[in-house]
Amino acid sequence: MRTRPSSKELKERIQLLEKELQQCRDELLSVQEIKERYNSLFNQSLDGVYLMDLQGNILLANPAALNLVGYQGPVIEGLNFNDFLAENQTTSWRSVLSDIITTGSQRSLTEFVLKKPDGQYVYTESSGIAIFRDGKPFRIQGIIRDVTTRKIMEETLKQNWDALKNAPIGIYIVQDRKFVWVNQRFINETGYPEEALVGMEAMDLVVEPDRIMLREKMILMLKGQSTYPFEYRILHPKSRSERWVRGEVVSSLHNGRKSTLGYYSDIDTLMMQNIMDSLTGLYNRRYILQLTEQVLDNAGRYNHPLSFIMLDIDHFKTYNDTYGHQEGDKALAKIGAVVKRVIRKVDIPGRYGGEEFCVLLPETCMKDARDVSLRLMHSIENETLDSDLARGLTISLGLSEFKNGMVLADLIRDADKNLYAAKSMGRNRMVY
C-alpha cells in the first residue's frame, strides 16, 4: 500500500515546483529581452542586414538593406536577391551563393553592382554566412553596405589626380603611419596647412582616447574582417574643439609602395543627434550598445579586460512628482555633466534610458571599475547636495566584468542584476 505524503512533504514539493516555475519565468523574460535588443540593433543598423533561403529568396531585411536597393515598404514576399542585380552580375552572384552553401561562409568580401527601380546603380560590398540545421545549410545571413562613394574615390584616383585633389570629401594617403598626400578638402576640414599634414603621424590628428579603438578598426577593415565605417574625433588646431568624423580605408599603392588610402568626412549635426542624448550630452542607448558590442568583440579577440557600470538615480520618480519635469530634466543634465567630468578619458558614458546611465570601461578590471564607481557615487552625492537642484540626489550602481565567452546581453544582465541588488539593499551604494 502506498503511503500518502505528509503535509510537510507536500509543502516541500509545492515550494520546489514554485521555485522551478519562477526559474522558467526568469529565463523566458531573459530570452525576450535579448530578442528585443537584437531586433532594436537589427532595425537601427546603418548597414543592410538580410536573411534569405538557399535560392536567394529574401525572407527578412532591415530598413537599411531595403533603402539601399530603393525598395519601399516592409513587405518583401516574392523578392529575390537576383532581382536587384545589375547586368552581368548574375554569374558572380551564383558563384558566391555556391561558395557559401559549400563552405558555410564567403572566402572574401564580394562587390556587387545593384540597380534601383529608378535606374540608379549602387556599388555594394557584401559578406554572408550559412545558418545550419541538422548539419546542413538552411538559410543565408548577410551584411551589405553601400560603397559607391569609395568606388567613385578609387576610380577618380586612377583617372585624375587633379580631380581627386578637389574631391568633395577629404582623402589622404598614409605610409609608415605618416601622411604622404592629402587633398584640399582634408586640409580645409582638419584646419592644418598641407606642409604641416604631410609628414605628420596620422594618429596625432586623432583625439587621444579614440586612438586605440580607431587603430584596431582600421586594421580589421584593411584585413577585410570589418565592414563598418569607423567614427572618431579630431581636434581642430586653432579652436581646439573636437569634431566627429567618419571614414574608411583600403590598401593601396603610392609611388610603388604599400600605402593606406582613406576617406574622411564630417559627421553632420543630424548624425550627432542620432548618437547623442541631447539632454545629458552622453551617448544614447542605441549607440552606447553598439560601441559596447564592438569593444566587447575586441576584448574577446585580444583577451583585454573590460568592465561595465549601470547606474540609476535613487527615488527619481518621487523627485519628478514632487518638483516637476523641468527640475527632473535639470537633474538628469546635472548627473550627465558630473559623469562626463568624473570618469577617465578612456571611459565611454551613455544614457541607457530614463534615469539610468551606463559607463563602458575599456581595458579595465573590476578593481579599477570599483574605483571609478566610488568616484561617481561620491561626486554626484556631494555636488548635487550643493547645487541649484531642488534637492540633493544619490545613485545606485551595478558593475559587471567581461569574462571569456560573454556576449553583450551577458555583460548588461550582470550589471543590471547587481544594480537591482544595490537598490534592494537600500540604494546609494554599488554592488559588483
JOMO-V249395 format. One line per field, one symbol per residue. phi: phi as a letter, one per 20 degrees, with the letter a starting at -180 (. if undefined). burial: # if it has 9 or more other ideal C-beta (glycine too) atoms within 8 Angstrom, else .. Layout:
phi: ???
burial: ???
This chain:
phi: .feffffffffffffffffffffffffffffffffffffffffdffefcbcbefenffdbbegfffffemedoffcfnecgffeffgmdfffffffgfffffdnaffbfcecddcfgenfececccbbcedeclmcgcbcdcccbedggfffffffffebfffffdffcfcbcdclmdfdbbeffffffendfgfeffnffgfffeggfeffgfffffffffemecdefdcbdddffefleececcbbccfbcclmdfbddcdbbfefgfffffddeffemdfeggfffffffffffffffdlefbcbddccfflfffffffdnfffffffffffgffgffefffffcebefqleecbcedflceffffffffffffffffffffcbeffbfcccdccdbcfcgnfdgffffgfffffffffffepmladcc
burial: .........#..#................#..##..#..###..#.######.#.###..##.########....#..###...##..#..##..##.###...##..########.....###########....#.#######.#.###.##.##.....##..#.#######..###.##.###.##.#....##.#.##.###..##.######.###....##.#.#####......########.#.#....#######.#...##..###.##################.###....##########.#..##......##############.##..#######...#######.#.#.###.######.###.##....#..###########...#.##.#############...######
